Amino acid sequence: MPDWVFWLIAAAVLAAGEVATLGFFLGAVSLAALPAALVAAAGGSLTLQLIVFILASLGSLAFIRPVARRHLNTPASIRTGTAALIGARATVIERVHVGGGTVKIGGEEWSARPYDEDEVYDEGARVEVLKIEGATALVSD
């Protein structure tokens, strides 16, 4: 099997690993396998291929990973959709317990459950939205 095929397979396996783990590490290393594949296709030695792979890995980790991690932690002021509700304060309209309930978040009524299944929040209580699952807010005090 030609060396460049090995590098393409390595890139695909690393990319699949990134999809499975979402650690923003394997994806950057996966991208580094592509220049190594080009060097292999051009007839470069295995030593040169490894040097290109290592340098490209370091470069992609140094530049791509910080950008990806920054986008993962989007500030609340620019979040949209249900992500914008995380951390919002809500008022309990109907008693919230493990079986359900209703809260008002920013003028909208949402079905709700406690984040900790042992908790119960009575009508009028102020809670914080910790997570959104579908159309249900998971809340805590």
KETORSE-128025 format. One record per residue: y, z, x of N, C-alpha, C in turn. Coordinates in steps of 0.001 Angstrom, whole numbers, plus 500000, padded with zeros to 6 digits. Layout:
REM residues N
YZXYZXYZX/...
This chain:
REM residues 141
498831500000500850500000500000500000501240500000500902/502209499131500633503434499094501445504216500410501315/504938500762502361505700502014502371506737502077501247/507371500947500949508414500968499929507848501340498560/506588500989498292505951501377497025505772502894496983/505361503470498110505231504921498191506555505601497833/507660505093498396508966505702498129509371505564496665/509063504425496047509386504259494620508552505200493749/507277505368494107506432506312493367506967507737493548/507352508073494772507923509396495029509192509613494208/510045508586494140511273508695493341510944508926491871/509952508216491344509579508374489938509000509764489664/508145510236490561507549511573490381508622512654490452/509531512538491397510614513514491506511538513474490292/511820512276489796512654512153488598511963512789487392/510658512586487262509904513218486166509930514732486313/509841515214487535509930516649487773511286517205487390/512334516448487631513683516867487231513790516979485718/513241516016485027513272516045483555512541517278483040/511451517647483711510660518795483267511326520124483594/512073520198484697512623521486485124514117521652484876/514879520577484873516337520604484707517029521543485693/516553521538486946517144522407487958518216521728488780/518501520468488545519489519688489285519177519680490781/517903519674491122517488519595492513516622518364492748/515569518229491955514635517124492156515273515761491873/516207515711490948516881514447490636517673513928491825/518358514828492504519136514424493681518221513945494802/517092514616494978516136514207496002515465512892495596/515255512720494298514679511473493790515567510283494147/516864510465494000517797509381494357517715509048495845/517423510035496671517343509817498115516135508974498498/515118508932497656513938508116497956514255506623497833/515278506266497088515613504847496899516138504187498174/517091504801498906517485504172500180516339504121501186/515470505127501139514311505108502043513394503941501687/513271503638500399512460502491499969513084501187500468/514416501099500449515096499898500951514857499715502457/514915500822503189514651500750504630513219500307504874/512285500828504089510874500444504235510682498966503906/511348498484502850511218497075502461511818496148503525/512830496653504236513456495847505289512664495911506594/511590496702506606510738496753507793511064497876508750/511856498849508307512201499979509173510987500850509464/511018501536510573509897502396510972509832503630510058/508682504291510104508499505500509296509493506575509708/509788506675510988510765507648511470512136507363510879/512541506105510877513830505730510296513841505995508794/512741505700508113512641505966506679512839507459506390/512169508309507172512290509755506975513704510249507271/514325509698508308515702510086508628516639509696507490/516484508481506976517321508036505848517071508916504629/515811509244504360515475510095503217516106511481503357/516008512079504537516569513419504745518086513401504618/518737512434505242520198512350505158520668512072503733/519967511167503053520336510867501668520088512074500768/519030512831501023518751514048500243519876515064500423/520248515303501665521330516258501937522639515804501302/522910514505501432524142513973500844524158514074499329/523059513714498692523043513771497227523056515207496735/522390516109497451522442517520497060523842518092497237/524523517674498280525868518189498555526905517682497561/526721516448497051527746515875496188527369515825494705/526143515474494411525746515285493007525427516602492312/524705517492492984524278518741492352525468519590491888/526506519788492697527643520590492210528320519976490981/528421518667490943529031518005489786528172518228488544/526862518068488689525962518274487553526016519713487065/526031520669487967526089522078487568527416522405486889/528496521800487355529804522020486734529809521537485286/529157520401485039529103519871483684528200520683482781/527264521414483361526385522275482580527168523443481992/528144523937482724528944525084482292530299524624481786/530305523869480703531536523356480128532368524498479558/533641524592479913534486525659479367534560525600477847/534690526766477243534717526859475778535846526036475170/536951525885475891538099525175475330537848523689475111/536850523104475787536596521678475588535223521396474987/534509522437474553533233522216473882533477521644472497/532517520867472009532626520305470667531344520581469896/531381520316468599530203520494467761529761521946467721/528461522139467592527941523501467492528121524284468789/528215523591469925528430524282471196529752525041471194/530736524562470438532032525224470367531952526546469614/530882526762468853530748527992468071530178529148468887/529547528848470000528951529900470814530062530826471317/529899532110471083530906533087471487531947533363470420/531925532597469333532899532799468258532572534068467485/533599534683466913533419535849466052533167535362464626/532337536084463910531999535725462534532012536980461675/532193536784460376532158537879459412530943537696458523/530183538758458348528989538698457513529409538649456048/528923537634455332529206537479453904528057538049453080/526834537692453460525638538247452840524825538914453936/524253540043453659523488540830454632522620539929455527/522746540120456835521989539320457805520831540166458327/519629539659458135518416540319458619517454539240459061/516254539631459483515301538665460026514979537550459033/515125537819457749514839536811456726515990535868456450/517153536157457000518297535274456792519553536033456450/520529535318455959521826535873455603522881534795455745/524136535176455527525234534216455599526413534842456333/527042534046457201528251534481457893529336533422457727/530566533846457933531692532906457914532202532784459344/532157531539459851532624531247461206533788530272461091/534966530730461429536135529859461414536358529167460079/536136529859458983536359529288457662535160528565457068/534078528416457809532877527751457310531757528769457131/530976528585456084529835529455455854528602528886456544/527893529744457251526684529369457984525556530306457613/524346529757457534523194530636457417523052531340458760/522522532564458725522469533343459962521236534230460006/520852534539461230519792535505461504520255536336462684/519780537570462796520141538345463983519441537794465223/520114537809466362519522537352467620518357538265467975/518553539563467783517482540547467965516885540800466587/515638540440466395515017540482465067515001541866464433/515186542919465219515173544278464668516519544685464075/517555543922464348518898544268463884519135543821462442/520043544522461763520481544173460411521990544359460373/522711543400459796524167543473459696524561543390458229/525323544384457803525720544437456400526978543635456154/527225543371454876528383542589454448529666543189455010/530528542325455544531805542746456109531770543019457601/530586543115458177530484543398459618530977542206460427/531560542507461598531998541457462522530903541282463572/530479540048463783529420539734464733529864538587465633/529111538372466693529384537278467621528244536279467563/528579534993467580527567533938467566527043533767468993/525740533991469169525137533863470488524443532526470683/523980531931469577523214530694469679523214530010468320/523080528689468338522924527919467105521577527236467157/520750527459466152519451526777466031519480525964464750/519639524664464894519736523805463710521028524127462981/520899524615461731522061524992460939522134526494460765/521505527235461664521473528694461573522113529296462815/523033530233462584523672530937463683522883532194463996/522587532407465265521955533645465694523069534542466183/523194535735465571524345536594465805523939537964466336/524911538639466925524734539999467415526071540704467335/526039542029467396527308542758467372527697543042468761/
